[in-house]
Amino acid sequence: MENQPAGATTTVPVRSSAVGSSPTAPVWRNARPVERLCYVTGALLVVSGLLHLIVFAVDGGSWDGPVSWRKPVTFGVSFGLTLIALCWVASYLRIRPRTRTVLLALFAADCVLEVGGITLQAWRGVPSHFNMETPFDTAVSMALAVGGGVLVVILTTLALASFVSRPDGPTGMALALRAGFAILVVGLLSGAAMIARGVYLTRTGHQSAGYDSTASVKPLHAVSLHAILVLPLLAEVLARTSWSARARRTVVRAAVGCCAAAVGGALVWAVVAY
């Protein structure tokens, strides 16, 4: 375990496994109700995305564009994996159990809202974002935008918690969590920028331009989202090896550097392409 700062018992990390249990203890067996809810919900969202990949294979149509089966596929899988990852890594953060429970429950509900709205509009054959054609479409589009704002607040809160107090975990986990959250914030900011720009253009009568305006930022948004899963998972896997703490820390640092380079490259592309 990494060195842990002394603090009040109300802010110590609450792990899914009991004190003194093996690090290989099954996550599900020791999970709290809200964590089980998040794991099940995340798995269902991933399954939903994969099922829509089958729908795409059967129904055909374009993979690109504002109306395609790509959106329920990619959003379902991405939101599902992110929900599972955030539920797991939140157990390393030094925050109050009640705060963690509320944040995870809200995050799970928001993930369902986002994927549900996008999937609904795909089945209706209309765009999910920046669609103000009818009152119902406007309501869905604005609900997704508001939901995106809620996601930013929740994930930024968790990110700040990782920097305020050193996270628990094996060697390299603190760095993996902080770097993963920092990169995730980049993804959130890029997503917020896409939504704000798209809504503005749509509201001012340039709906087609609103859809096109997101193209250059999408790679940055996509690359930034999953470091919070990859980096902590790497630290956890390395903890199961016989490698020295120094070697494990070096590997995590190298992985952080690779992720940062990928994000930097995507950022340069976004600026140049825009």
C-alpha positions as CSV (number, residue, x, y, z in Angstrom):
1,M,0.0,0.0,0.0
2,E,1.1,3.6,-0.6
3,N,1.8,5.8,2.4
4,Q,-1.5,7.1,3.7
5,P,-1.9,10.5,5.4
6,A,-3.4,10.7,8.8
7,G,-6.9,12.0,8.8
8,A,-10.4,11.8,10.2
9,T,-12.1,8.4,9.9
10,T,-14.9,10.1,8.0
11,T,-12.7,10.7,5.0
12,V,-10.6,7.5,4.8
13,P,-11.1,5.5,1.6
14,V,-13.9,2.9,1.8
15,R,-12.7,-0.1,-0.2
16,S,-15.0,-2.7,-1.6
17,S,-13.1,-5.4,0.1
18,A,-13.0,-5.8,3.9
19,V,-9.9,-4.9,5.9
20,G,-7.3,-7.5,5.7
21,S,-8.9,-9.3,2.8
22,S,-6.9,-10.6,-0.1
23,P,-6.4,-8.1,-3.0
24,T,-7.7,-10.8,-5.3
25,A,-11.0,-11.0,-3.4
26,P,-13.9,-10.8,-5.9
27,V,-15.1,-7.2,-6.3
28,W,-18.8,-8.2,-6.6
29,R,-18.9,-10.3,-3.4
30,N,-17.7,-7.4,-1.3
31,A,-19.4,-4.6,-3.2
32,R,-21.9,-2.3,-1.5
33,P,-25.4,-1.9,-2.9
34,V,-24.7,1.3,-4.9
35,E,-21.5,-0.3,-6.3
36,R,-23.5,-3.4,-7.4
37,L,-26.1,-1.1,-9.0
38,C,-23.3,0.7,-10.9
39,Y,-21.7,-2.5,-12.0
40,V,-25.0,-4.0,-13.2
41,T,-26.1,-0.8,-14.9
42,G,-22.7,-0.4,-16.6
43,A,-22.8,-4.0,-17.9
44,L,-26.3,-3.5,-19.3
45,L,-25.2,-0.3,-21.1
46,V,-22.3,-2.2,-22.7
47,V,-24.7,-5.0,-23.7
48,S,-27.1,-2.4,-25.2
49,G,-24.3,-1.0,-27.2
50,L,-23.2,-4.4,-28.5
51,L,-26.7,-5.3,-29.4
52,H,-27.1,-2.2,-31.4
53,L,-23.9,-3.2,-33.3
54,I,-25.9,-6.3,-34.4
55,V,-28.9,-4.0,-35.3
56,F,-26.5,-2.0,-37.5
57,A,-25.2,-5.2,-39.2
58,V,-28.8,-6.2,-40.0
59,D,-30.3,-2.9,-40.8
60,G,-27.4,-1.3,-42.5
61,G,-27.2,2.4,-43.2
62,S,-24.4,4.9,-42.7
63,W,-22.0,4.6,-39.7
64,D,-21.3,8.3,-39.7
65,G,-23.6,11.3,-39.4
66,P,-26.0,12.6,-36.8
67,V,-28.5,9.8,-37.5
68,S,-26.8,6.4,-37.4
69,W,-26.6,3.2,-35.2
70,R,-23.0,4.3,-34.4
71,K,-24.3,6.5,-31.6
72,P,-26.2,3.9,-29.5
73,V,-23.2,1.5,-30.0
74,T,-20.4,3.9,-29.1
75,F,-22.3,5.7,-26.3
76,G,-23.6,2.5,-24.8
77,V,-20.2,0.8,-24.6
78,S,-18.3,4.0,-23.6
79,F,-20.8,5.0,-20.9
80,G,-21.0,1.5,-19.6
81,L,-17.2,1.0,-19.3
82,T,-16.8,4.5,-17.8
83,L,-19.5,3.8,-15.2
84,I,-17.9,0.5,-14.2
85,A,-14.4,2.1,-14.1
86,L,-15.6,5.1,-12.0
87,C,-17.4,2.9,-9.5
88,W,-14.2,0.8,-9.0
89,V,-11.7,3.7,-8.8
90,A,-13.9,5.7,-6.5
91,S,-13.3,3.1,-3.8
92,Y,-9.7,4.3,-3.7
93,L,-10.6,7.9,-3.1
94,R,-10.6,9.4,0.4
95,I,-14.1,10.8,0.5
96,R,-17.0,10.1,2.9
97,P,-19.0,7.0,2.2
98,R,-22.3,8.9,1.9
99,T,-20.8,11.3,-0.5
100,R,-19.4,8.5,-2.6
101,T,-22.8,6.8,-2.6
102,V,-24.7,9.9,-3.7
103,L,-22.2,10.7,-6.5
104,L,-22.2,7.1,-7.9
105,A,-26.0,6.9,-7.8
106,L,-26.3,10.2,-9.6
107,F,-23.7,9.2,-12.1
108,A,-25.4,5.9,-12.9
109,A,-28.7,7.6,-13.4
110,D,-27.2,10.2,-15.7
111,C,-25.4,7.5,-17.7
112,V,-28.8,5.8,-18.3
113,L,-30.4,9.2,-19.2
114,E,-27.6,9.9,-21.8
115,V,-27.6,6.5,-23.4
116,G,-31.4,6.1,-23.2
117,G,-32.0,9.5,-24.9
118,I,-29.5,8.8,-27.7
119,T,-30.8,5.3,-28.3
120,L,-34.4,6.5,-28.3
121,Q,-33.6,9.1,-31.0
122,A,-31.7,6.5,-33.1
123,W,-34.7,4.3,-33.2
124,R,-36.9,7.3,-34.1
125,G,-34.5,8.0,-37.0
126,V,-33.7,11.6,-35.8
127,P,-30.6,13.3,-34.4
128,S,-30.2,13.1,-30.7
129,H,-28.0,16.2,-30.2
130,F,-28.7,19.8,-31.4
131,N,-32.1,18.7,-32.7
132,M,-34.7,21.5,-32.2
133,E,-37.2,20.4,-34.9
134,T,-40.1,19.5,-32.6
135,P,-40.9,20.2,-28.9
136,F,-40.1,16.6,-28.1
137,D,-36.8,16.6,-29.9
138,T,-35.9,19.8,-28.2
139,A,-36.7,18.3,-24.8
140,V,-34.5,15.3,-25.5
141,S,-31.7,17.4,-26.8
142,M,-31.7,19.8,-23.9
143,A,-32.0,16.9,-21.4
144,L,-28.9,15.4,-22.9
145,A,-27.1,18.8,-22.6
146,V,-28.2,19.2,-19.0
147,G,-27.2,15.6,-18.3
148,G,-23.8,16.4,-19.8
149,G,-23.4,19.3,-17.4
150,V,-24.3,17.0,-14.4
151,L,-21.6,14.5,-15.6
152,V,-19.0,17.3,-15.6
153,V,-19.9,18.3,-12.0
154,I,-19.8,14.7,-10.7
155,L,-16.6,13.7,-12.4
156,T,-14.9,17.0,-11.6
157,T,-15.8,16.5,-7.9
158,L,-14.2,13.0,-7.9
159,A,-11.2,14.3,-9.8
160,L,-10.7,17.0,-7.2
161,A,-11.0,14.4,-4.4
162,S,-8.1,12.5,-5.9
163,F,-5.8,15.6,-5.6
164,V,-7.0,16.9,-2.3
165,S,-6.1,13.7,-0.4
166,R,-3.7,11.0,-1.7
167,P,-5.7,8.0,-2.9
168,D,-5.4,4.6,-1.4
169,G,-4.0,1.6,-3.3
170,P,-0.9,-0.3,-4.4
171,T,2.2,1.3,-5.8
172,G,1.5,3.6,-8.7
173,M,-2.2,3.8,-8.1
174,A,-2.2,7.4,-6.8
175,L,-0.4,8.5,-9.9
176,A,-2.7,6.4,-12.2
177,L,-5.8,7.9,-10.6
178,R,-4.7,11.5,-10.6
179,A,-3.4,11.3,-14.2
180,G,-6.5,9.4,-15.3
181,F,-8.8,12.0,-13.7
182,A,-6.8,14.9,-15.1
183,I,-7.1,13.4,-18.6
184,L,-10.8,12.7,-18.1
185,V,-11.3,16.4,-17.3
186,V,-9.8,17.2,-20.7
187,G,-12.4,14.9,-22.2
188,L,-15.2,16.5,-20.2
189,L,-14.1,20.0,-21.3
190,S,-13.9,19.0,-24.9
191,G,-17.3,17.4,-24.7
192,A,-18.8,20.6,-23.1
193,A,-17.2,22.7,-25.8
194,M,-18.8,20.5,-28.5
195,I,-22.2,20.8,-26.9
196,A,-22.0,24.5,-26.3
197,R,-20.8,25.2,-29.8
198,G,-23.4,22.9,-31.4
199,V,-26.3,24.3,-29.3
200,Y,-25.3,27.9,-30.2
201,L,-25.1,27.2,-33.9
202,T,-28.4,25.3,-33.8
203,R,-30.2,28.0,-31.9
204,T,-29.0,30.6,-34.4
205,G,-30.3,28.6,-37.3
206,H,-27.2,26.8,-38.4
207,Q,-28.1,23.2,-37.5
208,S,-25.9,21.6,-40.2
209,A,-23.0,23.6,-39.1
210,G,-23.7,22.6,-35.5
211,Y,-23.2,18.9,-36.4
212,D,-20.1,19.6,-38.5
213,S,-18.5,21.7,-35.7
214,T,-17.9,18.7,-33.5
215,A,-15.9,16.7,-36.0
216,S,-12.4,18.1,-35.2
217,V,-12.9,17.7,-31.4
218,K,-14.3,14.1,-31.4
219,P,-10.9,12.4,-31.5
220,L,-9.7,14.4,-28.4
221,H,-13.0,13.6,-26.6
222,A,-12.7,9.9,-27.4
223,V,-9.0,9.6,-26.5
224,S,-9.4,11.4,-23.1
225,L,-12.3,9.4,-21.7
226,H,-10.8,6.0,-20.9
227,A,-7.4,6.7,-19.3
228,I,-9.3,6.6,-16.0
229,L,-9.9,2.9,-16.7
230,V,-6.6,2.0,-18.4
231,L,-4.2,3.6,-16.0
232,P,-5.6,2.3,-12.7
233,L,-6.2,-1.1,-14.2
234,L,-2.5,-1.2,-15.2
235,A,-1.5,-0.3,-11.6
236,E,-3.7,-3.0,-10.3
237,V,-2.4,-5.7,-12.7
238,L,1.2,-4.7,-11.8
239,A,0.4,-5.1,-8.1
240,R,-0.2,-8.8,-8.8
241,T,3.3,-9.3,-10.2
242,S,6.6,-9.9,-8.4
243,W,8.1,-6.7,-9.9
244,S,9.7,-4.3,-7.5
245,A,7.8,-1.2,-6.4
246,R,10.3,1.0,-8.4
247,A,9.7,-1.0,-11.6
248,R,5.9,-0.9,-11.2
249,R,6.0,2.9,-10.6
250,T,8.2,3.3,-13.7
251,V,5.8,1.4,-15.9
252,V,2.9,3.5,-14.7
253,R,4.8,6.7,-15.3
254,A,5.5,5.5,-18.8
255,A,1.9,4.7,-19.4
256,V,0.9,8.1,-18.2
257,G,3.4,9.7,-20.6
258,C,1.9,7.7,-23.5
259,C,-1.6,8.8,-22.6
260,A,-0.6,12.4,-22.3
261,A,1.2,12.2,-25.7
262,A,-2.0,10.8,-27.3
263,V,-4.1,13.5,-25.8
264,G,-1.6,16.1,-26.8
265,G,-1.7,14.8,-30.4
266,A,-5.5,14.8,-30.5
267,L,-5.5,18.3,-29.1
268,V,-3.1,19.5,-31.9
269,W,-5.3,17.8,-34.5
270,A,-8.4,19.5,-33.0
271,V,-6.8,22.9,-33.3
272,V,-5.4,22.4,-36.8
273,A,-8.6,20.8,-38.2
274,Y,-10.9,23.4,-36.6
